[in-house]
Every structure is written in structure tokens, then in C-alpha cells.
């Protein structure tokens, strides 16, 4: 499992809870199912299957790119 913690500010480490929720919702809408965790609900949990291949990883990165770009514009 891999976790990506989202924060609003790298110095204060303020949790980016709503931004995380938006990224996860966009990923889900585009076909990528991920988990949410952390004490503040600001961690994206990635638990890829053992049979992950390069095409799967490329798909995930493409979805992440779109989801994070959409969250920045809002």
C-alpha cells in the first residue's frame, strides 16, 4: 500500500481534506478506485493488485494528472 498525504501548506502541514475528497471523487468518476485514510481524511491510499502492469500504472498516472489539475482550478 502507498499513501499520498495532501496538505495545504508544506510548512504548517494543514490537512487538505476537501481537496483530497475532490481528487478521489474525480478519480472515481474516471474509473480509478482509491481509498481515503489518515487522521484527517487527507491521505490517498493506493493498494494496487499484484498483477499491476505498465499500462495500469500509466492509466493511474493519467487519471491522477487530470484529477489534480481539476482540483487546482476549483
C-alpha positions in Angstrom: 0.0 0.0 0.0 1.2 3.5 -0.8 -0.2 6.7 0.9 -0.1 10.2 -0.5 -0.8 12.8 2.1 -2.3 16.1 0.8 -1.6 19.3 2.7 -2.5 22.9 2.0 0.9 24.2 3.2 4.2 22.3 3.3 5.3 24.4 6.3 2.2 24.2 8.6 1.2 20.8 7.3 -2.5 21.9 7.3 -4.5 18.9 6.1 -6.2 19.3 2.7 -9.3 17.3 3.5 -11.7 18.8 0.9 -9.1 18.8 -1.8 -8.4 15.1 -1.1 -12.1 14.3 -1.3 -12.4 16.2 -4.7 -9.4 14.3 -6.1 -10.8 10.9 -5.0 -14.3 11.8 -6.5 -12.7 12.8 -9.8 -10.6 9.6 -9.9 -13.7 7.5 -9.2 -15.7 9.2 -11.9 -12.8 8.5 -14.4 -12.6 4.8 -13.4 -9.9 4.7 -10.8 -10.9 3.4 -7.3 -8.7 4.5 -4.4 -9.1 4.7 -0.7 -9.0 7.5 1.8 -7.3 7.5 5.1 -5.3 9.4 7.7 -6.5 11.0 10.9 -7.9 14.0 9.0 -9.1 12.1 5.8 -6.4 13.8 3.7 -4.4 10.7 2.6 -5.0 8.9 -0.7 -4.5 5.1 -0.2 -3.2 3.2 -3.2 -3.4 -0.6 -2.9 -2.6 -1.9 -6.4 -3.1 -5.6 -7.3 -0.1 -7.9 -7.6 -0.7 -8.2 -11.3 -0.1 -4.4 -11.9 1.5 -3.8 -15.3 2.9 -0.7 -17.1 -0.4 0.1 -18.8 -2.2 0.1 -15.5 0.4 2.4 -14.0 0.2 4.7 -17.0 -3.6 4.8 -16.6 -3.4 5.7 -12.9 -0.9 8.5 -13.6 -3.1 9.9 -16.4 -6.1 9.9 -14.1 -4.1 11.5 -11.2 -2.9 14.2 -13.6 -6.5 15.0 -14.6 -7.8 14.8 -11.0 -5.1 17.1 -9.6 -5.5 19.6 -12.4 -9.2 19.8 -11.8 -8.7 20.3 -8.1 -6.3 23.2 -8.7 -8.8 25.0 -11.0 -11.5 25.0 -8.3 
